[in-house]
Structure formats: C-alpha cells, structure tokens
Amino acid sequence: MSTVRSTLPDSTLKIVGEALQGALVDLVDLSLVAKQTHWNVIGPRFRSIHLQLDEVVTTARGHSDTVAERSAALGVPPDGRAATVAATTGIASVTEGWQRDTDAVRALVDALGAVIVRMRERLEEVGPVDSVSEDVLIEITKDLEKHHWMFQAENAS
C-alpha cells in the first residue's frame, strides 16, 4: 500500500500532525456535546437555544472534515474514532438527561471556551512552521469565538 507523503520536513509534520489531530478530536467532541445538549435542553428559551446548538453542530462538523482532510493531505491519517475522541478530548462531559436552558448555555460556553483555548495553543505551535495549516486553525477559531460570544450573551445580565 502506498502512502500519502507531505513535502513538509518530518519535524514540522510532527507538530502540524499533532495539532490537527487535537483539533479534530475537539471538533468531533464539540459536535457531540452540542447535539446531546440540543436533544435535552428545556426551558423558556428552548427553541432559540435548540436552534443555536444546531449551528454549533454544523460548524464543528464542517470544520472537523476540513481538519481531517488537511491532515490526510499531509500524509497523517486522521483519527476520529469514538475511543480516540473519548480518550483525548479537552471538553468536560455534559450532564445526563434534561438540561435547563441556562445550564445548557453555560455548558456550551464552557465547552467552546475549552476548545478555543486549545485552538489558540495550536495556533502558536503551527504558525511558525506551516502557514497553510495555521490558516485552517485561524478560520476555525474565528467561528468558534463567534459562537462563544453568542452563547455568553444568552446568559448576560
């Protein structure tokens, strides 16, 4: 079997591959957390939060595909298996069962915040060695920060 080979040096590929794999895991888990919350949110703001959660799912799923394809293009096989995601995610587990709308918003603020912090760390690592992958991570971070802002505004007093 032949493998895909990158033109990046091995040392660079290691940094970029690890960053992309971490991003993939966080995005897959974020989509799962948002969908789980979407199914279980209750309260007076149910409909608006329910729909907002689907926007996060769409964003996370779209970006996870971009990240996985970037990784594959560099010759690093992406790993989005459930066991890998569960073992390496940076997102705390959401509660089981129904979630009040305010708790659901808080859970998403926390989940998005955790992913954004890790994305920014990856940007610092990848930026000096691969501007193409950095660009992918910048776009993801921008979109996640927008969702983070919007969920924070839901609970603003």
C-alpha positions in Angstrom: 0.0 0.0 0.0 1.4 3.4 -0.9 1.0 6.3 1.5 0.5 10.0 1.0 3.7 12.0 1.5 4.0 15.6 2.5 6.6 18.0 1.3 6.9 19.3 4.9 10.0 18.2 6.9 9.4 15.4 9.4 9.9 17.8 12.4 7.3 20.2 11.0 4.9 17.4 10.1 5.0 16.1 13.7 4.0 19.5 15.1 1.3 20.0 12.5 0.0 16.5 12.6 -0.4 16.6 16.4 -2.1 20.0 16.2 -4.6 18.8 13.5 -5.3 15.6 15.4 -6.1 17.5 18.5 -8.3 19.9 16.6 -10.1 17.0 15.0 -10.8 15.4 18.4 -12.1 18.6 19.9 -14.3 19.4 17.0 -15.8 15.9 16.9 -16.5 16.1 20.6 -17.9 19.6 20.4 -20.4 18.4 17.8 -21.4 15.6 20.1 -21.7 17.8 23.1 -23.8 20.3 21.2 -26.0 17.7 19.8 -26.5 16.0 23.1 -27.4 19.3 24.7 -29.7 20.1 21.7 -31.7 17.0 22.3 -32.1 17.6 26.1 -32.5 21.4 26.5 -35.6 22.5 28.2 -36.9 25.8 29.5 -38.4 29.1 28.3 -35.7 29.7 25.7 -35.8 26.1 24.4 -36.4 26.9 20.7 -33.8 29.6 20.3 -31.1 27.6 22.1 -32.1 24.4 20.4 -31.6 26.1 17.0 -28.4 27.8 18.1 -27.0 24.4 19.2 -27.6 23.0 15.7 -25.5 25.9 14.3 -22.6 24.8 16.6 -23.0 21.2 15.4 -22.9 22.3 11.7 -19.8 24.5 12.3 -18.0 21.8 14.3 -18.8 19.0 11.8 -17.8 21.2 8.8 -14.5 22.2 10.3 -13.8 18.6 11.5 -14.0 17.5 7.9 -11.7 20.3 6.8 -9.2 19.4 9.5 -9.3 15.7 8.7 -8.8 16.3 5.0 -5.9 18.7 5.7 -4.3 16.0 7.9 -4.8 13.4 5.2 -3.4 15.7 2.5 -0.2 15.9 4.6 0.1 12.2 4.9 -1.1 12.0 8.5 -4.1 9.7 8.9 -6.8 11.4 10.9 -8.3 9.5 13.8 -11.9 10.5 14.7 -12.8 7.1 16.3 -15.0 7.3 19.4 -12.4 5.7 21.6 -9.8 8.3 20.4 -12.2 11.2 20.9 -13.2 10.0 24.4 -9.6 9.5 25.5 -8.1 12.8 24.2 -10.8 15.4 24.2 -10.4 18.7 26.1 -14.1 19.1 26.7 -15.7 18.2 30.0 -18.6 15.7 29.9 -22.1 17.2 29.8 -24.7 16.1 32.3 -27.0 13.3 31.5 -30.7 13.9 31.0 -32.6 17.2 30.7 -30.7 20.4 30.9 -32.3 23.7 31.9 -31.8 26.3 29.2 -29.4 28.3 31.4 -27.4 25.2 32.3 -27.2 24.3 28.6 -25.9 27.7 27.7 -23.3 27.5 30.5 -22.2 24.0 29.3 -21.7 25.4 25.8 -19.8 28.4 27.0 -17.5 26.1 28.9 -17.1 23.6 26.0 -16.5 26.3 23.4 -14.1 28.1 25.8 -12.1 24.9 26.3 -11.8 24.3 22.6 -10.8 27.9 21.8 -8.0 27.8 24.4 -6.6 24.7 22.9 -7.0 26.0 19.3 -5.1 29.1 20.2 -2.3 27.0 21.7 -2.2 25.0 18.4 -2.0 28.3 16.5 1.1 29.3 18.5 2.7 25.9 17.6 1.7 25.7 14.0 2.0 29.3 13.0 5.8 29.4 12.8 6.1 26.2 10.8 3.0 25.9 8.4 1.0 28.9 7.4 -1.5 26.8 5.4 -2.5 24.8 8.5 -2.4 27.9 10.6 -4.9 29.5 8.2 -7.3 26.5 8.7 -7.0 26.8 12.5 -7.5 30.6 12.4 -10.8 30.1 10.5 -12.0 27.5 13.0 -11.0 29.7 16.0 -12.8 32.7 14.5 -16.0 30.7 14.0 -15.9 29.2 17.5 -15.2 32.6 19.1 -18.4 33.9 17.4 -20.4 31.0 18.9 -18.8 31.5 22.2 -19.8 35.2 22.2 -23.3 34.4 21.2 -23.8 31.8 24.0 -22.3 34.2 26.6 -24.7 36.8 25.5 -27.6 34.4 26.2 -26.8 34.4 30.0 -25.7 38.0 30.2 -27.3 40.0 33.0 
